[in-house]
Amino acid sequence: MEILHEKAVIDQTTLELSKLESLPDKPNPLPQIAPHLLDRISSEKFQNQEQITKQITTIDSKLQERVQDILYRHHQTLKGNGIHNGAAIVIEIETGKVLAYVGNIVGCGEEHGEQVDIINSPRGSGSIFKPLLTSLMLENGQISMESLISDVPVNIYGYEPENYFSTFDGVVPVKRALARSLNVPYIRLLQDYGMEKFHFNLKKMGLKTLNFPPSHYGLPIILGGAETSLWDITNVYSKLARTLNHFSKYEDKYDWEDWKNATFYSEEVKSSSKKLNKAPNLVGAGAIWLAFEAMTQIERPDNYGNWELYQQNKKVAWKTGTSFGYRDAWSVGVNPKYAVGVWVGNADGEGRPGLIGVEAAAPILFDIFDILPNTEWFDMPANDLVEVDLCKNSGYLPLDYCPKEKHWVTKGYSKMKACPYHQIVHLDSSQSFRVTDKCMETFKMISKSWFVLPPVEEYYNKAKNPNYLPLPPFKAGCEIVNQVEMPLQLIYPRQNSRIYVPIQLDGKPGATIFKATHKDIKNSIYWNLDNTYIGTTTDFHEISLHPSTGKHRITLVDKNGNRLEQDFEIVNK
């Protein structure tokens, strides 16, 4: 002030009065309610500051702050494991309004990438696509939610997917494979549906990060071999929910405008065009409802490899995902009014043990749903479903001799294959032995329908399902005639496997355990390695071998002359 007085900018009176006034307090910090959304708006739509300040968004400020608080509260625990970033989005199903947009945890620190908007960033997808494949296959009529899918070790051109605990069920219904997010059954499903078709339909749904051709991703796309963004994947689930909500409202028709992306610009929220179509855009209401029903039963693994239903206060269709290397944890959920997406991880891509969707992201998802208003569940779209008889044991179209049970399926169910497991077997009067016309007159035989799994599926299924009844053995003197299926199978190694044998502490290579199974538990298996006999097994068909480095052929022969050959390779690095 003295300088201003010396330069005659102010007079003596003004100087004296100014000295009597107190200094102003430090200015209050600007609110940080939705900084990442502000950055996105600035970069995507507007060219100058005046336009930005005049823009009105759809964000509910109170909900935004509560979601931000939920993320910050969980951050206090997660950061102890070196997990520093998180994001969440809430979309109103009916209008497509974005009600909350938390692009990252405010306060996690600039050194941890606090400024990065995770919602719009491509990240490893994990298993978040599995419900989309399920709904597409349901719409196509290829499966029911009860259809059994093979769950055994598999080698596909060197690719060997595994389940979470590296255990197998033999066979598992689609709905349980989805609830437990099993990897091997979904590789099988994607093989049946078609990789190219799935890739095309994911892009059609609005997943903009699939920038490479289908061959680049391959079958692992269903397990996390691609990238997606929290914006895209939450939008997809909101579109499915909106389609299901409007099916009855539009008298069993579809408005393809329901597949428009959500918006955070208030002037873009417009009423639907109401240009209705009889055919759905990709997925119909029936397939969506069946998938959502199964998604309410998602299970979580405990430390002992068991599975239990994830407890939740409200009915939500939800799915988690965990990317390779434990870098990204996802959880996306919907009810008739809201779609919520959550991502947890590190902005720099650092993986952390325990960073899995069901543990890190799902609790945040349900905390957000707990602060949202209650809502009724989706109405069943009865006019887009039919109740039909399916095979009670397999979940496929029943054969004449299958036990039957009614289930809801989509209208295209006739494309589903017939039950591949039931067969007619001929038994003696005690029903303890199988017989043929070589040892018994046909009129004395008892014919019975029997549920029969292939040998490897049976091997794993028996350990998990004590009610499974293997085929009775053949009666002495009876011969196997017209045997269609090989009764013995090699469990390990799989065809054309490349096996690395580590060096033990004594400097010698370790042993490789070869394992086989036979439908006839009393049969013996004779083992040959490179045309050299190496041993015989009964009951438990396991043998320890030390093959040299290089390619080999293992040959198995049972006492009935059934022969199985398989190639493998031993590698030293």
LOPA-699881 format. One record per residue (C-alpha): residue number from 1; x, y, z; residue in one letter. Coordinates in pm, whole numbers. Example, Ala and Ser with C-alpha at 12.3 -4.5 7.8 and 13.67 -1.06 7.14 Angstrom:
<atoms>
(1 (1230 -450 780) 'A')
(2 (1367 -106 714) 'S')
</atoms>
This chain:
<atoms>
(1 (0 0 0) 'M')
(2 (294 232 77) 'E')
(3 (418 188 -279) 'I')
(4 (77 275 -420) 'L')
(5 (74 591 -203) 'H')
(6 (423 691 -317) 'E')
(7 (316 657 -680) 'K')
(8 (5 868 -610) 'A')
(9 (-228 582 -694) 'V')
(10 (-407 628 -359) 'I')
(11 (-426 929 -125) 'D')
(12 (-320 951 243) 'Q')
(13 (-672 884 376) 'T')
(14 (-710 567 172) 'T')
(15 (-368 453 290) 'L')
(16 (-457 501 658) 'E')
(17 (-793 327 619) 'L')
(18 (-636 37 432) 'S')
(19 (-389 -20 716) 'K')
(20 (-678 -57 960) 'L')
(21 (-840 -341 758) 'E')
(22 (-752 -707 831) 'S')
(23 (-589 -920 564) 'L')
(24 (-823 -1156 374) 'P')
(25 (-822 -1526 464) 'D')
(26 (-669 -1788 237) 'K')
(27 (-917 -1859 -46) 'P')
(28 (-1124 -2176 -12) 'N')
(29 (-1017 -2462 -239) 'P')
(30 (-1225 -2520 -549) 'L')
(31 (-1467 -2816 -514) 'P')
(32 (-1339 -3148 -650) 'Q')
(33 (-1674 -3318 -709) 'I')
(34 (-1616 -3452 -1062) 'A')
(35 (-1274 -3337 -1184) 'P')
(36 (-1226 -3624 -1429) 'H')
(37 (-1563 -3562 -1591) 'L')
(38 (-1473 -3194 -1627) 'L')
(39 (-1149 -3291 -1801) 'D')
(40 (-1336 -3529 -2030) 'R')
(41 (-1594 -3267 -2123) 'I')
(42 (-1317 -3018 -2191) 'S')
(43 (-1126 -3256 -2416) 'S')
(44 (-1420 -3414 -2599) 'E')
(45 (-1673 -3143 -2677) 'K')
(46 (-1583 -2782 -2611) 'F')
(47 (-1317 -2549 -2745) 'Q')
(48 (-1328 -2262 -2497) 'N')
(49 (-1391 -2199 -2129) 'Q')
(50 (-1713 -2002 -2185) 'E')
(51 (-1884 -2301 -2347) 'Q')
(52 (-1777 -2529 -2062) 'I')
(53 (-1918 -2307 -1791) 'T')
(54 (-2256 -2293 -1966) 'K')
(55 (-2284 -2672 -1996) 'Q')
(56 (-2522 -2857 -1762) 'I')
(57 (-2450 -3222 -1689) 'T')
(58 (-2676 -3504 -1571) 'T')
(59 (-2463 -3565 -1258) 'I')
(60 (-2651 -3592 -928) 'D')
(61 (-2411 -3399 -702) 'S')
(62 (-2522 -3568 -380) 'K')
(63 (-2491 -3916 -530) 'L')
(64 (-2158 -3820 -686) 'Q')
(65 (-2018 -3719 -347) 'E')
(66 (-2148 -4035 -176) 'R')
(67 (-1997 -4261 -443) 'V')
(68 (-1673 -4067 -413) 'Q')
(69 (-1679 -4120 -36) 'D')
(70 (-1740 -4496 -78) 'I')
(71 (-1439 -4529 -307) 'L')
(72 (-1220 -4325 -72) 'Y')
(73 (-1328 -4536 227) 'R')
(74 (-1235 -4861 50) 'H')
(75 (-912 -4697 -64) 'H')
(76 (-800 -4675 300) 'Q')
(77 (-796 -5054 314) 'T')
(78 (-682 -5130 -41) 'L')
(79 (-377 -4903 -29) 'K')
(80 (-230 -5127 242) 'G')
(81 (-188 -5387 -34) 'N')
(82 (-39 -5137 -277) 'G')
(83 (-371 -5085 -461) 'I')
(84 (-414 -4711 -508) 'H')
(85 (-673 -4639 -777) 'N')
(86 (-1044 -4697 -828) 'G')
(87 (-1331 -4570 -1042) 'A')
(88 (-1710 -4600 -1049) 'A')
(89 (-1999 -4497 -1273) 'I')
(90 (-2375 -4501 -1217) 'V')
(91 (-2616 -4493 -1514) 'I')
(92 (-2992 -4449 -1493) 'E')
(93 (-3138 -4725 -1709) 'I')
(94 (-3453 -4555 -1840) 'E')
(95 (-3301 -4225 -1948) 'T')
(96 (-2938 -4320 -2003) 'G')
(97 (-2829 -4037 -1773) 'K')
(98 (-2492 -4070 -1603) 'V')
(99 (-2572 -3991 -1240) 'L')
(100 (-2224 -4044 -1096) 'A')
(101 (-1885 -4032 -1266) 'Y')
(102 (-1586 -4090 -1038) 'V')
(103 (-1294 -4132 -1274) 'G')
(104 (-1044 -4197 -995) 'N')
(105 (-1006 -4172 -619) 'I')
(106 (-963 -3807 -528) 'V')
(107 (-682 -3796 -275) 'G')
(108 (-495 -4111 -379) 'C')
(109 (-198 -3893 -477) 'G')
(110 (-42 -3754 -793) 'E')
(111 (237 -4010 -761) 'E')
(112 (-30 -4281 -805) 'H')
(113 (-193 -4128 -1112) 'G')
(114 (-481 -3953 -938) 'E')
(115 (-534 -3739 -1248) 'Q')
(116 (-596 -4043 -1478) 'V')
(117 (-961 -4093 -1580) 'D')
(118 (-993 -4470 -1549) 'I')
(119 (-1356 -4476 -1667) 'I')
(120 (-1251 -4399 -2023) 'N')
(121 (-919 -4590 -2017) 'S')
(122 (-870 -4932 -2183) 'P')
(123 (-793 -5199 -1922) 'R')
(124 (-766 -5580 -1920) 'G')
(125 (-1121 -5718 -1936) 'S')
(126 (-1097 -6030 -1720) 'G')
(127 (-1414 -6244 -1726) 'S')
(128 (-1653 -5953 -1769) 'I')
(129 (-1760 -6074 -2119) 'F')
(130 (-1890 -6415 -2003) 'K')
(131 (-2255 -6307 -1951) 'P')
(132 (-2250 -6149 -2299) 'L')
(133 (-2149 -6479 -2459) 'L')
(134 (-2413 -6656 -2250) 'T')
(135 (-2692 -6424 -2364) 'S')
(136 (-2583 -6446 -2730) 'L')
(137 (-2584 -6827 -2720) 'M')
(138 (-2921 -6830 -2544) 'L')
(139 (-3061 -6599 -2812) 'E')
(140 (-2917 -6829 -3078) 'N')
(141 (-3089 -7130 -2920) 'G')
(142 (-2763 -7323 -2873) 'Q')
(143 (-2791 -7375 -2498) 'I')
(144 (-3022 -7361 -2201) 'S')
(145 (-2902 -7243 -1862) 'M')
(146 (-2910 -7612 -1755) 'E')
(147 (-2700 -7742 -2047) 'S')
(148 (-2395 -7938 -1933) 'L')
(149 (-2057 -7813 -2054) 'I')
(150 (-1735 -8013 -2038) 'S')
(151 (-1503 -7906 -1758) 'D')
(152 (-1185 -8112 -1790) 'V')
(153 (-822 -8023 -1871) 'P')
(154 (-788 -7919 -2233) 'V')
(155 (-502 -7837 -2467) 'N')
(156 (-593 -7626 -2772) 'I')
(157 (-287 -7587 -2995) 'Y')
(158 (-68 -7543 -2687) 'G')
(159 (-316 -7323 -2499) 'Y')
(160 (-418 -7479 -2166) 'E')
(161 (-679 -7269 -1979) 'P')
(162 (-734 -7337 -1611) 'E')
(163 (-1007 -7261 -1359) 'N')
(164 (-949 -7041 -1056) 'Y')
(165 (-836 -7325 -827) 'F')
(166 (-705 -7549 -1110) 'S')
(167 (-978 -7800 -1026) 'T')
(168 (-1236 -7952 -1260) 'F')
(169 (-1595 -8076 -1226) 'D')
(170 (-1607 -8304 -1530) 'G')
(171 (-1930 -8143 -1651) 'V')
(172 (-2111 -7836 -1518) 'V')
(173 (-2439 -7658 -1609) 'P')
(174 (-2405 -7324 -1788) 'V')
(175 (-2571 -7139 -1499) 'K')
(176 (-2320 -7278 -1249) 'R')
(177 (-2026 -7215 -1483) 'A')
(178 (-2140 -6852 -1498) 'L')
(179 (-2201 -6828 -1121) 'A')
(180 (-1850 -6957 -1052) 'R')
(181 (-1692 -6788 -1355) 'S')
(182 (-1528 -7113 -1465) 'L')
(183 (-1279 -7065 -1745) 'N')
(184 (-1259 -7402 -1918) 'V')
(185 (-1637 -7437 -1981) 'P')
(186 (-1644 -7087 -2132) 'Y')
(187 (-1359 -7172 -2367) 'I')
(188 (-1577 -7465 -2481) 'R')
(189 (-1879 -7237 -2522) 'L')
(190 (-1683 -6985 -2727) 'L')
(191 (-1558 -7265 -2952) 'Q')
(192 (-1920 -7367 -3012) 'D')
(193 (-2042 -7012 -3074) 'Y')
(194 (-1755 -6900 -3295) 'G')
(195 (-1471 -6662 -3217) 'M')
(196 (-1523 -6439 -3522) 'E')
(197 (-1894 -6403 -3460) 'K')
(198 (-1840 -6320 -3093) 'F')
(199 (-1579 -6058 -3177) 'H')
(200 (-1814 -5901 -3434) 'F')
(201 (-2107 -5888 -3189) 'N')
(202 (-1897 -5742 -2906) 'L')
(203 (-1806 -5453 -3134) 'K')
(204 (-2169 -5419 -3237) 'K')
(205 (-2263 -5394 -2869) 'M')
(206 (-2038 -5089 -2840) 'G')
(207 (-1701 -5218 -2717) 'L')
(208 (-1477 -4974 -2901) 'K')
(209 (-1141 -5099 -2769) 'T')
(210 (-1137 -5420 -2979) 'L')
(211 (-904 -5270 -3237) 'N')
(212 (-748 -5593 -3363) 'F')
(213 (-892 -5877 -3575) 'P')
(214 (-1036 -6188 -3403) 'P')
(215 (-720 -6389 -3468) 'S')
(216 (-524 -6146 -3251) 'H')
(217 (-734 -6228 -2944) 'Y')
(218 (-824 -6593 -3001) 'G')
(219 (-1020 -6792 -2745) 'L')
(220 (-861 -6611 -2445) 'P')
(221 (-1081 -6310 -2527) 'I')
(222 (-1349 -6465 -2304) 'I')
(223 (-1103 -6491 -2011) 'L')
(224 (-950 -6146 -2031) 'G')
(225 (-742 -6153 -2346) 'G')
(226 (-879 -5817 -2461) 'A')
(227 (-920 -5465 -2328) 'E')
(228 (-1233 -5273 -2248) 'T')
(229 (-1321 -4957 -2059) 'S')
(230 (-1548 -4910 -1761) 'L')
(231 (-1752 -4669 -1974) 'W')
(232 (-1810 -4923 -2253) 'D')
(233 (-1883 -5230 -2042) 'I')
(234 (-2122 -5052 -1804) 'T')
(235 (-2302 -4909 -2107) 'N')
(236 (-2346 -5257 -2255) 'V')
(237 (-2510 -5391 -1940) 'Y')
(238 (-2733 -5082 -1917) 'S')
(239 (-2846 -5141 -2277) 'K')
(240 (-2939 -5500 -2197) 'L')
(241 (-3138 -5387 -1893) 'A')
(242 (-3317 -5114 -2092) 'R')
(243 (-3409 -5363 -2364) 'T')
(244 (-3555 -5600 -2105) 'L')
(245 (-3748 -5320 -1930) 'N')
(246 (-3911 -5201 -2252) 'H')
(247 (-4011 -5539 -2398) 'F')
(248 (-4351 -5555 -2228) 'S')
(249 (-4394 -5177 -2236) 'K')
(250 (-4358 -5181 -2616) 'Y')
(251 (-4594 -5480 -2651) 'E')
(252 (-4326 -5740 -2721) 'D')
(253 (-4131 -5523 -2964) 'K')
(254 (-3792 -5357 -2955) 'Y')
(255 (-3670 -5001 -2996) 'D')
(256 (-3316 -5023 -3130) 'W')
(257 (-3254 -4674 -2993) 'E')
(258 (-3238 -4845 -2653) 'D')
(259 (-2883 -4942 -2756) 'W')
(260 (-2761 -4582 -2760) 'K')
(261 (-2480 -4501 -2518) 'N')
(262 (-2544 -4317 -2194) 'A')
(263 (-2480 -3944 -2176) 'T')
(264 (-2365 -3688 -1920) 'F')
(265 (-2490 -3392 -2128) 'Y')
(266 (-2836 -3291 -2013) 'S')
(267 (-2948 -3147 -2345) 'E')
(268 (-2883 -3483 -2514) 'E')
(269 (-3132 -3673 -2294) 'V')
(270 (-3421 -3723 -2533) 'K')
(271 (-3719 -3954 -2549) 'S')
(272 (-3690 -4274 -2747) 'S')
(273 (-3768 -4263 -3116) 'S')
(274 (-4026 -4542 -3067) 'K')
(275 (-3943 -4693 -3404) 'K')
(276 (-4032 -5044 -3295) 'L')
(277 (-3908 -5371 -3444) 'N')
(278 (-4022 -5730 -3397) 'K')
(279 (-3662 -5855 -3395) 'A')
(280 (-3418 -5753 -3121) 'P')
(281 (-3090 -5577 -3173) 'N')
(282 (-2854 -5872 -3108) 'L')
(283 (-3016 -6009 -2790) 'V')
(284 (-3383 -6050 -2704) 'G')
(285 (-3558 -5999 -2372) 'A')
(286 (-3585 -6371 -2296) 'G')
(287 (-3212 -6436 -2329) 'A')
(288 (-3131 -6127 -2123) 'I')
(289 (-3370 -6228 -1845) 'W')
(290 (-3230 -6582 -1825) 'L')
(291 (-2874 -6449 -1808) 'A')
(292 (-2964 -6186 -1547) 'F')
(293 (-3139 -6447 -1331) 'E')
(294 (-2823 -6660 -1331) 'A')
(295 (-2614 -6351 -1254) 'M')
(296 (-2802 -6300 -926) 'T')
(297 (-2647 -6627 -806) 'Q')
(298 (-2280 -6535 -850) 'I')
(299 (-2059 -6727 -609) 'E')
(300 (-1729 -6644 -446) 'R')
(301 (-1438 -6880 -371) 'P')
(302 (-1313 -6929 -18) 'D')
(303 (-957 -7011 83) 'N')
(304 (-1025 -7385 66) 'Y')
(305 (-1148 -7402 -291) 'G')
(306 (-1516 -7414 -201) 'N')
(307 (-1783 -7183 -340) 'W')
(308 (-2050 -6992 -155) 'E')
(309 (-2321 -6747 -255) 'L')
(310 (-2210 -6386 -227) 'Y')
(311 (-2437 -6225 32) 'Q')
(312 (-2609 -5907 -85) 'Q')
(313 (-2887 -5688 49) 'N')
(314 (-3060 -5620 -282) 'K')
(315 (-3128 -5832 -588) 'K')
(316 (-2870 -5738 -849) 'V')
(317 (-2750 -5911 -1167) 'A')
(318 (-2375 -5873 -1145) 'W')
(319 (-2045 -6005 -1273) 'K')
(320 (-1684 -5964 -1170) 'T')
(321 (-1363 -5986 -1367) 'G')
(322 (-991 -6012 -1295) 'T')
(323 (-731 -5943 -1562) 'S')
(324 (-414 -6141 -1620) 'F')
(325 (-144 -6066 -1366) 'G')
(326 (-398 -5933 -1111) 'Y')
(327 (-382 -5585 -1267) 'R')
(328 (-753 -5502 -1294) 'D')
(329 (-1048 -5591 -1074) 'A')
(330 (-1397 -5535 -1219) 'W')
(331 (-1752 -5553 -1097) 'S')
(332 (-2058 -5453 -1300) 'V')
(333 (-2418 -5487 -1183) 'G')
(334 (-2769 -5394 -1296) 'V')
(335 (-3123 -5381 -1166) 'N')
(336 (-3424 -5235 -1350) 'P')
(337 (-3330 -4876 -1261) 'K')
(338 (-2952 -4855 -1242) 'Y')
(339 (-2632 -4990 -1393) 'A')
(340 (-2321 -4959 -1177) 'V')
(341 (-1964 -5025 -1287) 'G')
(342 (-1657 -5042 -1061) 'V')
(343 (-1288 -5080 -1141) 'W')
(344 (-1006 -5119 -888) 'V')
(345 (-632 -5141 -953) 'G')
(346 (-329 -4926 -1022) 'N')
(347 (-323 -4665 -1294) 'A')
(348 (30 -4767 -1394) 'D')
(349 (-80 -5130 -1446) 'G')
(350 (107 -5279 -1151) 'E')
(351 (-44 -5610 -1046) 'G')
(352 (-103 -5698 -682) 'R')
(353 (-183 -6030 -509) 'P')
(354 (-543 -6035 -397) 'G')
(355 (-650 -5784 -662) 'L')
(356 (-948 -5986 -785) 'I')
(357 (-1292 -5864 -880) 'G')
(358 (-1494 -6051 -622) 'V')
(359 (-1276 -5929 -333) 'E')
(360 (-1168 -5579 -435) 'A')
(361 (-1444 -5444 -664) 'A')
(362 (-1764 -5629 -564) 'A')
(363 (-1784 -5483 -210) 'P')
(364 (-1770 -5133 -359) 'I')
(365 (-2041 -5224 -611) 'L')
(366 (-2282 -5335 -339) 'F')
(367 (-2205 -5038 -118) 'D')
(368 (-2312 -4817 -410) 'I')
(369 (-2630 -5017 -469) 'F')
(370 (-2708 -4983 -98) 'D')
(371 (-2730 -4603 -131) 'I')
(372 (-2950 -4622 -443) 'L')
(373 (-3332 -4634 -408) 'P')
(374 (-3498 -4974 -384) 'N')
(375 (-3657 -5117 -697) 'T')
(376 (-3859 -5420 -800) 'E')
(377 (-3695 -5690 -1009) 'W')
(378 (-3728 -5731 -1386) 'F')
(379 (-4059 -5870 -1510) 'D')
(380 (-4026 -6210 -1675) 'M')
(381 (-4072 -6164 -2054) 'P')
(382 (-4302 -6465 -2085) 'A')
(383 (-4386 -6394 -2449) 'N')
(384 (-4019 -6424 -2548) 'D')
(385 (-3971 -6754 -2364) 'L')
(386 (-4119 -7102 -2392) 'V')
(387 (-4140 -7372 -2128) 'E')
(388 (-4030 -7704 -2275) 'V')
(389 (-3916 -8048 -2169) 'D')
(390 (-3539 -8084 -2150) 'L')
(391 (-3331 -8380 -2047) 'C')
(392 (-3331 -8367 -1669) 'K')
(393 (-2965 -8468 -1644) 'N')
(394 (-2802 -8288 -1937) 'S')
(395 (-3018 -7979 -2003) 'G')
(396 (-3034 -8050 -2379) 'Y')
(397 (-3321 -8160 -2600) 'L')
(398 (-3438 -8495 -2464) 'P')
(399 (-3411 -8827 -2638) 'L')
(400 (-3708 -9062 -2613) 'D')
(401 (-3544 -9241 -2322) 'Y')
(402 (-3422 -8933 -2132) 'C')
(403 (-3586 -8837 -1802) 'P')
(404 (-3752 -8501 -1865) 'K')
(405 (-3790 -8177 -1674) 'E')
(406 (-3952 -7848 -1777) 'K')
(407 (-3739 -7536 -1813) 'H')
(408 (-3771 -7190 -1966) 'W')
(409 (-3575 -7143 -2287) 'V')
(410 (-3564 -6893 -2573) 'T')
(411 (-3781 -6945 -2881) 'K')
(412 (-3486 -7063 -3089) 'G')
(413 (-3433 -7366 -2863) 'Y')
(414 (-3490 -7614 -3148) 'S')
(415 (-3131 -7543 -3261) 'K')
(416 (-3005 -7700 -2940) 'M')
(417 (-2840 -8038 -2978) 'K')
(418 (-3000 -8356 -2846) 'A')
(419 (-2875 -8505 -2520) 'C')
(420 (-2530 -8655 -2592) 'P')
(421 (-2505 -8858 -2273) 'Y')
(422 (-2799 -9094 -2237) 'H')
(423 (-2782 -9439 -2395) 'Q')
(424 (-2971 -9765 -2370) 'I')
(425 (-2779 -10038 -2189) 'V')
(426 (-2874 -10406 -2160) 'H')
(427 (-2848 -10563 -1817) 'L')
(428 (-2887 -10906 -1662) 'D')
(429 (-3173 -10984 -1423) 'S')
(430 (-2979 -10848 -1124) 'S')
(431 (-2905 -10523 -1315) 'Q')
(432 (-2548 -10555 -1188) 'S')
(433 (-2383 -10648 -1519) 'F')
(434 (-2411 -10546 -1880) 'R')
(435 (-2481 -10823 -2125) 'V')
(436 (-2491 -10883 -2500) 'T')
(437 (-2652 -11142 -2722) 'D')
(438 (-2324 -11334 -2700) 'K')
(439 (-2403 -11444 -2347) 'C')
(440 (-2778 -11396 -2295) 'M')
(441 (-3095 -11431 -2492) 'E')
(442 (-3238 -11092 -2579) 'T')
(443 (-3581 -11151 -2425) 'F')
(444 (-3413 -11206 -2086) 'K')
(445 (-3226 -10876 -2096) 'M')
(446 (-3341 -10569 -1904) 'I')
(447 (-3302 -10254 -2115) 'S')
(448 (-3246 -9935 -1925) 'K')
(449 (-3161 -9571 -1999) 'S')
(450 (-2826 -9476 -1849) 'W')
(451 (-2650 -9140 -1813) 'F')
(452 (-2296 -9199 -1939) 'V')
(453 (-2017 -8941 -1945) 'L')
(454 (-1701 -8975 -2154) 'P')
(455 (-1412 -9130 -1958) 'P')
(456 (-1226 -8809 -1864) 'V')
(457 (-1546 -8620 -1776) 'E')
(458 (-1654 -8921 -1571) 'E')
(459 (-1319 -8932 -1389) 'Y')
(460 (-1354 -8573 -1262) 'Y')
(461 (-1730 -8583 -1213) 'N')
(462 (-1720 -8886 -983) 'K')
(463 (-1499 -8694 -739) 'A')
(464 (-1751 -8407 -719) 'K')
(465 (-2079 -8594 -764) 'N')
(466 (-2124 -8898 -539) 'P')
(467 (-2463 -8969 -700) 'N')
(468 (-2309 -9038 -1041) 'Y')
(469 (-2353 -9405 -1135) 'L')
(470 (-2085 -9544 -1370) 'P')
(471 (-2182 -9812 -1617) 'L')
(472 (-2193 -10165 -1469) 'P')
(473 (-1913 -10394 -1592) 'P')
(474 (-1979 -10657 -1858) 'F')
(475 (-2074 -11000 -1736) 'K')
(476 (-1803 -11263 -1777) 'A')
(477 (-1822 -11417 -2124) 'G')
(478 (-1990 -11117 -2284) 'C')
(479 (-1810 -10926 -2556) 'E')
(480 (-1813 -10555 -2630) 'I')
(481 (-1978 -10512 -2966) 'V')
(482 (-2028 -10196 -3167) 'N')
(483 (-1824 -10001 -2917) 'Q')
(484 (-1850 -9644 -3041) 'V')
(485 (-1657 -9468 -2767) 'E')
(486 (-1307 -9547 -2651) 'M')
(487 (-1342 -9671 -2289) 'P')
(488 (-998 -9544 -2184) 'L')
(489 (-859 -9194 -2206) 'Q')
(490 (-537 -9023 -2109) 'L')
(491 (-593 -8744 -1856) 'I')
(492 (-233 -8619 -1857) 'Y')
(493 (-55 -8530 -2074) 'P')
(494 (-299 -8398 -2332) 'R')
(495 (-240 -8443 -2703) 'Q')
(496 (75 -8263 -2828) 'N')
(497 (157 -8122 -2484) 'S')
(498 (499 -7966 -2426) 'R')
(499 (614 -8066 -2076) 'I')
(500 (884 -7884 -1883) 'Y')
(501 (1054 -8105 -1622) 'V')
(502 (1241 -7899 -1358) 'P')
(503 (1577 -8005 -1217) 'I')
(504 (1557 -8126 -855) 'Q')
(505 (1796 -8046 -569) 'L')
(506 (2007 -8354 -650) 'D')
(507 (2068 -8219 -1001) 'G')
(508 (1850 -8480 -1172) 'K')
(509 (1530 -8411 -1371) 'P')
(510 (1207 -8469 -1184) 'G')
(511 (951 -8732 -1278) 'A')
(512 (644 -8678 -1493) 'T')
(513 (323 -8835 -1363) 'I')
(514 (111 -8985 -1640) 'F')
(515 (-256 -9037 -1555) 'K')
(516 (-532 -9227 -1737) 'A')
(517 (-887 -9344 -1667) 'T')
(518 (-1096 -9643 -1778) 'H')
(519 (-1471 -9684 -1771) 'K')
(520 (-1430 -10042 -1648) 'D')
(521 (-1281 -10002 -1302) 'I')
(522 (-1167 -10367 -1304) 'K')
(523 (-980 -10338 -1632) 'N')
(524 (-602 -10312 -1654) 'S')
(525 (-403 -10069 -1867) 'I')
(526 (-71 -10170 -2025) 'Y')
(527 (163 -9872 -2074) 'W')
(528 (418 -9839 -2356) 'N')
(529 (657 -9551 -2416) 'L')
(530 (797 -9527 -2769) 'D')
(531 (695 -9891 -2834) 'N')
(532 (868 -10011 -2516) 'T')
(533 (655 -10175 -2244) 'Y')
(534 (694 -9989 -1912) 'I')
(535 (428 -10128 -1680) 'G')
(536 (69 -10220 -1597) 'T')
(537 (-181 -10039 -1374) 'T')
(538 (-511 -10144 -1219) 'T')
(539 (-767 -9945 -1019) 'D')
(540 (-561 -9622 -1010) 'F')
(541 (-405 -9563 -1349) 'H')
(542 (-103 -9346 -1270) 'E')
(543 (260 -9409 -1359) 'I')
(544 (580 -9210 -1295) 'S')
(545 (815 -9175 -1594) 'L')
(546 (1143 -9003 -1681) 'H')
(547 (1129 -8947 -2060) 'P')
(548 (1433 -8784 -2217) 'S')
(549 (1420 -8440 -2378) 'T')
(550 (1245 -8455 -2714) 'G')
(551 (930 -8593 -2874) 'K')
(552 (768 -8915 -2753) 'H')
(553 (460 -9130 -2801) 'R')
(554 (271 -9293 -2515) 'I')
(555 (55 -9596 -2598) 'T')
(556 (-215 -9743 -2373) 'L')
(557 (-377 -10084 -2430) 'V')
(558 (-643 -10249 -2212) 'D')
(559 (-707 -10621 -2178) 'K')
(560 (-987 -10599 -2435) 'N')
(561 (-749 -10471 -2700) 'G')
(562 (-863 -10107 -2696) 'N')
(563 (-563 -9896 -2795) 'R')
(564 (-489 -9526 -2739) 'L')
(565 (-183 -9336 -2870) 'E')
(566 (-82 -8980 -2786) 'Q')
(567 (219 -8762 -2870) 'D')
(568 (397 -8524 -2631) 'F')
(569 (730 -8345 -2600) 'E')
(570 (969 -8301 -2307) 'I')
(571 (1145 -7963 -2307) 'V')
(572 (1435 -7850 -2086) 'N')
(573 (1360 -7476 -2084) 'K')
</atoms>
